[in-house]
Amino acid sequence: MQTINLSDAALAVLRHRLATRDNRVDDSNREAYRELVRAGIMFPVSGFVNGPEASFRFTDEGWARRGELIGDDSRP
């Protein structure tokens, strides 16, 4: 398994997303989500109304490794 190093901003978005299930994307967090895409943790989803990168979803590997990625080994 590949080691993934994330910026503080990407980790904050990831932790917030997992803790609250809040998936709002705006200009304040879009680059952090893009970093999660580059790391293979999430993928962008386009919306009819909101256009490209309207939302981001976990990849299968990203979801499986979520506890490891945020440093919470108790999370499955």
Secondary structure, 3 states (H helix, E strand, C coil): CCCCCCCHHHHHHHHHHHHHCCCCCCCCCHHHHHHHHHCCCEEEEEECCCEEEEEEEECHHHHHCHHHHHCCCCCC
